[in-house]
Amino acid sequence: MGAAFLISALSAPSRADQVAEQAQSLFAEGCPRPGLALAQKITDPRLKMRGPDALGGPGDYLLMNDRAAFIISGLERINTYYYYGGIPIDAVALDGCTQLNPEQFEELGFFVGRMNKRDPLDVNLRAFKGERIEILNDGADGGPAVIRAHGSDEVFWIVEFTLIRTVYGGLGRYKPRSRPFGLDIYIDYILHPYSATLVI
């Protein structure tokens, strides 16, 4: 499975806004260096994206270069409706040391499943549940910054209850809960130094 996300720049804040926000921003620990991507675990509570939908904070993971920044949710706290860690929860475009627009990415969850169109009772959808996150490359060597989330498939409450309700409403029968696939899932998040695209 592969996917790519491109964050486009919309408009830049004024210089005064940039200075005022830098103390509590993505740049609280310094500006990204041109030609380098970085990956790190967030420990500083001042390091956060600007915007009403920004979720990331201490315990989460940051991938950033001078063109874009992405936050992957950690395992230490639950801060999204998705409920499990190891997924992208924030993304913004950058121009050097400037966040170009408010964070409004929301989050991106991953699912695995089996569909049987002839038998709605035989539909099994499971969510990716991150159980370990590691930085494979922090980008200091000039290469891509890489974070890996490792986990398994787990029940996802919104999907589970929607399927049960749909089957009961359409067939008048109770749909059994989803069953584990027993998968060992690895998801790599890769940010190259000169790219605004996160490769998953």
N, C-alpha and C positions, 0 to 999 in steps of 0.2 A: 504494500500500500504506500502511495506517495502523494504528496500534495505540496503546493507552494502558495505563499501568501505575499502579496505585494501591497505595501502601505504607501498611498500617494499623499504628497504634501498638498495641503489646501491653502493655508495662509500662515504667515509668521507673526508672532506677537511683537510688540514694540520693544526697543532696547530696555526701557524702564521696567516693563513687565518681566523681561528675562532676568534682570539683576535681582528684582524683588523675589522671584520664585526660585532662584538657584539654591538658596539655603535649604529649602525643602523641595527637592525635585530629583529627577534622575541623575542630576549632576552634583548632588551633595558631596560626593567623594571625588569629584573631578570630571572634566570633560572627556569624551571619547577621543582617542588619538586617531588622526587620519591614517588609513591603511591598516588598522588593527581592529579585530573583533574581540570582544571579551565575553567570558562566561563566569558568573560568580553567584554564590549564595548570598542573598540579601540579609545583612545583619543590622544595618543602620536604619532606624525607623524614619529618618528624614528622607531616605532614598525611595521616592515614589513618583509615579506619573501624575501629570496634571489632568484633571477631568472628572466629571461626576460618576463615570463608570469604572474608574481605576480601582482595582482590587488588591494589587500586589503589595507586599510588605515583608517584614522580617520572616525568614523561614522559606520564602519563595526563591526562585532562581531567575537571574537576569541574563539575557543575551543582548549585547548592544555593540553597535559600531557608530560611525558618525552619520549614518543615513537612517537607521531604524533601531528600535528597541522592542524587545518582547519579554514578557514575564511568564514563566511556567510555575504553576502552583506547586508548593511544597507539600509535605505530608504532615506537618506539625499543626496545622490549623485548617479548618474548613471555612472558606470564604466565598463559595459560590453555590448555586442550587445543584450543581453537578455532584457535589458531595465527596468526590474522590480527588486526590491529588495527581499531579503528573500531566496536566493539560495546559495549553496556552490560555491565559486569562486576561492579558493586557497586551496591546500593540500600538505603537505610534511611529510616525515618521519624524525624523530628525534632520536638522541641517547644522552639523557640527555640534555646538553646545546649546542648541535651541530645539525645544519640542514644538513641532509645527502646528499641531492641532490637539484639541482635547482628546483624551482616551475614550473611545466608544466601541471597542472591539467586542465587548462582552466576553464570551468564552467559547471554546471549541472542544466538545466532548467526542470521544471515539467509541464506536459500538461494533460488536460482532454479532452475527446471527444466522439463523436458518429459517427460511421462509418456505411454507408449503401452501401454495395458493388453493389447493383442493381441500385442505383441512386446517381451518383457523385454530383448531386446538393444538396443532403441531407447529406452532410458531415460537421460536426461542430467540430472544434478543437480550444481549448482555452488554454491560458497559465495561470499558477499560478502567481498572482500579490500580493506580500507581502504588507500589509497595516499597520501591527503592529508587532514589534519584542520585545520579552521580555526574560529575563534570568529567567528560572524557578528554576534553582539551579546553584550557582556559583562554586560548588565543594568543598567549604571550610569545609563541614561536612564530607569529605572523600568519599562521594558517587559520582555518575556520574554527570558530568557537562551537563546541559540541556538548550538549547535555543529553544524557540518556535516562529515560524513565522505564523502569522494569516493573511489570505487574501481572495481573491475571484478569479473568473475566468475572464480573460480579453483577448481582441484581441492581437494576436502576429503577427506583421507585416510580417515576413518572411513566416510563414505558410499561412497567409491570402492571400498574393499576389501569392504564389506558387499554391494554390488551385484554385484561380480565373483564373490564366493563363492556368493551366492544363485543367480545364473544358472548357474554351473558345477554346483552341487549339484542344481538342478532340471532342467536341460536337458543337462548334460554338455558344455556348449559354453563357450568363452571369450568373455567380454563385453569389447569394446574399452573403453579408458579414455574418460572423459567428454571432450567437445570444448568449447572456449570458445564462448560465445554472442557474445562481443565487445561486451558491454554497458558502458555508461558509467553508473555507479550513483551517485546522491546520496542520502544519508540525513541528514535533519535531526532533531536532538534538541532539543526545546523545553520549557522549564520556565517557567511563568508565576509571577509573584510570590506569589500567594495560593493556589497549587495544590500538592497533594502528588502530582500526576499528571504523569509524563513523557510528552509527546506525541512519537511517532516518525513 
